[in-house]
Amino acid sequence: MNKRPLGKSGRLVHPVGLGCMGLSWAYHDKAVEEAEGIRLIRLAIELGVDHFDTSDAYGPHTNEELVGRAIKGLREKVVLATKAGLVVKGDSASSGYTRNGRPEYIRAACEGSLNRLGIDVIDLYYLHRIDPETPVEETWGAMAELVAKGKVRWLGISEAKVPELDRVSRIHPVTAVQSELSLWTRDYLGDVVPWCKANGASFVAFSPLGRGFLTGTIKADTELSAEDFRSTLPRFSADAVAANQRIVDAVRAVAQRRRVTPAQIALAWVLAQGEHVLAIPGTRTKKYLEQNVAAADIALTPEELAELDAIPAPVGGRY
Ligand SMILES: NC(=O)c1ccc[n+]([C@@H]2O[C@H](COP(=O)([O-])OP(=O)(O)OC[C@H]3O[C@@H](n4cnc5c(N)ncnc54)[C@H](OP(=O)(O)O)[C@@H]3O)[C@@H](O)[C@H]2O)c1
């Protein structure tokens, strides 16, 4: 496994980071026990993972607190990424989100994240979503000031399109773009992924396992609980899940030949999209974590890549 550069930051990171969102919220009925979450994050560090992704929106807030406690004493070993600008409406993400990119909001959000993480400087600070009510230059300008003040090292942006990337990069370099990329979400392959390569930014692939779907663990008869965020997504409706099993079948076919798991093939495909691409799969499970980290060592052949590229588009939208 070769480490990969994090944009032009000068830092190299393991190609497989750990997305921490699911430890606090998203695909389970409740958050992990704190001790369990801390154990998993520390195990990831032992396995060589050195890039951890969170957000003030996850929980909200509790995921940053968990990550902060887990990395206590290990701070120098890891790149810590967090985000601002996606605001949970009530006290739980189930009540929905709004966006806020106003400079004063971003400044306050950064202080909150530093406190919850228990650190002096955030390595990678993302704008989680662009606020349509605030010119992105104003938001990004405020984030650049945080870099100048030493509160943040590098800037990233999530779900931005090329024109927005051009606008912000005129103000301050983009170290990473974090957007969804997986075998069933290839929307950014034609434009944003090449933009990142041309501009020296990393493309950080979120939900690289298709929120778990590509691993083959969700079948047509799997019942997602009301607390499981996926139950709100068109791609996880019963009909879509049934129709999309052919995607999993195709991934499984390659996995069986390589004697690895479908999750590992899904990650190897993401990492094959370029040396500037990083993946941040999420898991609560030791076994899955070990598999995901090991996927960085799987080099797919051109024939396998062609076979995976030919997988049909999914039924059902992302959101
Ligand atoms: N920027 C954004 O807007 C945004 C949006 C979504 C996510 N993210 C980031 O991306 C990270 C990862 O995305 P994600 O959690 O949505 O989706 P994901 O990584 O595609 O999938 C996570 C799901 O896959 C399961 N899983 C993980 N490894 C597995 C394996 N080897 N075999 C079988 N199942 C496996 C997990 O199960 P268990 O939990 O049971 O282990 C979990 O249900 C998040 O943690 C977050 O940091 C960012």
The ligand as an SDF file (V2000), in Angstrom:
LIG
                    3D

 48 52  0  0  0  0  0  0  0  0999 V2000
  -19.8480   15.0610    2.8770 N   0  0  0  0  0  0  0  0  0  0  0  0
  -21.0230   14.4970    2.9990 C   0  0  0  0  0  0  0  0  0  0  0  0
  -22.0570   15.0840    2.7370 O   0  0  0  0  0  0  0  0  0  0  0  0
  -21.1000   13.0640    3.4680 C   0  0  0  0  0  0  0  0  0  0  0  0
  -22.2780   12.3170    3.2880 C   0  0  0  0  0  0  0  0  0  0  0  0
  -22.2710   10.9830    3.7260 C   0  0  0  0  0  0  0  0  0  0  0  0
  -21.1380   10.4370    4.3110 C   0  0  0  0  0  0  0  0  0  0  0  0
  -20.0260   11.2050    4.4690 N   0  0  0  0  0  0  0  0  0  0  0  0
  -18.7950   10.6560    5.0660 C   0  0  0  0  0  0  0  0  0  0  0  0
  -18.4690    9.4350    4.4240 O   0  0  0  0  0  0  0  0  0  0  0  0
  -18.3140    8.4170    5.3950 C   0  0  0  0  0  0  0  0  0  0  0  0
  -18.6830    7.0450    4.8370 C   0  0  0  0  0  0  0  0  0  0  0  0
  -19.9410    7.0700    4.2130 O   0  0  0  0  0  0  0  0  0  0  0  0
  -21.1900    6.2340    4.7200 P   0  0  0  0  0  0  0  0  0  0  0  0
  -20.9950    5.7890    6.1180 O   0  0  0  0  0  0  0  0  0  0  0  0
  -22.3740    7.0630    4.3430 O   0  0  0  0  0  0  0  0  0  0  0  0
  -21.2770    4.9960    3.7310 O   0  0  0  0  0  0  0  0  0  0  0  0
  -20.3460    3.7560    3.3270 P   0  0  0  0  0  0  0  0  0  0  0  0
  -18.9940    3.9060    3.8920 O   0  0  0  0  0  0  0  0  0  0  0  0
  -20.5350    3.6250    1.8620 O   0  0  0  0  0  0  0  0  0  0  0  0
  -21.1300    2.5490    4.0160 O   0  0  0  0  0  0  0  0  0  0  0  0
  -21.2300    2.3790    5.3940 C   0  0  0  0  0  0  0  0  0  0  0  0
  -22.0740    1.1450    5.6340 C   0  0  0  0  0  0  0  0  0  0  0  0
  -21.3900    0.0070    5.1060 O   0  0  0  0  0  0  0  0  0  0  0  0
  -21.2420   -0.9880    6.1020 C   0  0  0  0  0  0  0  0  0  0  0  0
  -19.8970   -1.5840    5.9170 N   0  0  0  0  0  0  0  0  0  0  0  0
  -18.7020   -0.9590    6.0570 C   0  0  0  0  0  0  0  0  0  0  0  0
  -17.6900   -1.7940    5.7260 N   0  0  0  0  0  0  0  0  0  0  0  0
  -18.2550   -2.9650    5.3730 C   0  0  0  0  0  0  0  0  0  0  0  0
  -17.7270   -4.2060    4.9550 C   0  0  0  0  0  0  0  0  0  0  0  0
  -16.4150   -4.3960    4.7990 N   0  0  0  0  0  0  0  0  0  0  0  0
  -18.6060   -5.2300    4.7070 N   0  0  0  0  0  0  0  0  0  0  0  0
  -19.9490   -5.0620    4.8520 C   0  0  0  0  0  0  0  0  0  0  0  0
  -20.4990   -3.8800    5.2350 N   0  0  0  0  0  0  0  0  0  0  0  0
  -19.6630   -2.8510    5.5000 C   0  0  0  0  0  0  0  0  0  0  0  0
  -21.3680   -0.2710    7.4260 C   0  0  0  0  0  0  0  0  0  0  0  0
  -21.8940   -1.1710    8.3630 O   0  0  0  0  0  0  0  0  0  0  0  0
  -21.5970   -1.0580    9.9590 P   0  0  0  0  0  0  0  0  0  0  0  0
  -21.8440    0.3780   10.3080 O   0  0  0  0  0  0  0  0  0  0  0  0
  -22.6150   -1.9840   10.5420 O   0  0  0  0  0  0  0  0  0  0  0  0
  -20.2170   -1.4720   10.1950 O   0  0  0  0  0  0  0  0  0  0  0  0
  -22.3580    0.8450    7.0790 C   0  0  0  0  0  0  0  0  0  0  0  0
  -23.6950    0.3640    7.1530 O   0  0  0  0  0  0  0  0  0  0  0  0
  -19.1890    8.8820    6.5560 C   0  0  0  0  0  0  0  0  0  0  0  0
  -18.8070    8.2670    7.7610 O   0  0  0  0  0  0  0  0  0  0  0  0
  -18.9380   10.3620    6.5520 C   0  0  0  0  0  0  0  0  0  0  0  0
  -17.7220   10.6390    7.2260 O   0  0  0  0  0  0  0  0  0  0  0  0
  -19.9910   12.4970    4.0510 C   0  0  0  0  0  0  0  0  0  0  0  0
  1  2  1  0
  2  3  2  0
  2  4  1  0
  4  5  1  0
  4 48  2  0
  5  6  2  0
  6  7  1  0
  7  8  2  0
  8  9  1  0
  8 48  1  0
  9 10  1  0
  9 46  1  0
 10 11  1  0
 11 12  1  0
 11 44  1  0
 12 13  1  0
 13 14  1  0
 14 15  2  0
 14 16  1  0
 14 17  1  0
 17 18  1  0
 18 19  2  0
 18 20  1  0
 18 21  1  0
 21 22  1  0
 22 23  1  0
 23 24  1  0
 23 42  1  0
 24 25  1  0
 25 26  1  0
 25 36  1  0
 26 27  1  0
 26 35  1  0
 27 28  2  0
 28 29  1  0
 29 30  1  0
 29 35  2  0
 30 31  1  0
 30 32  2  0
 32 33  1  0
 33 34  2  0
 34 35  1  0
 36 37  1  0
 36 42  1  0
 37 38  1  0
 38 39  2  0
 38 40  1  0
 38 41  1  0
 42 43  1  0
 44 45  1  0
 44 46  1  0
 46 47  1  0
M  CHG  2   8   1  16  -1
M  END
$$$$
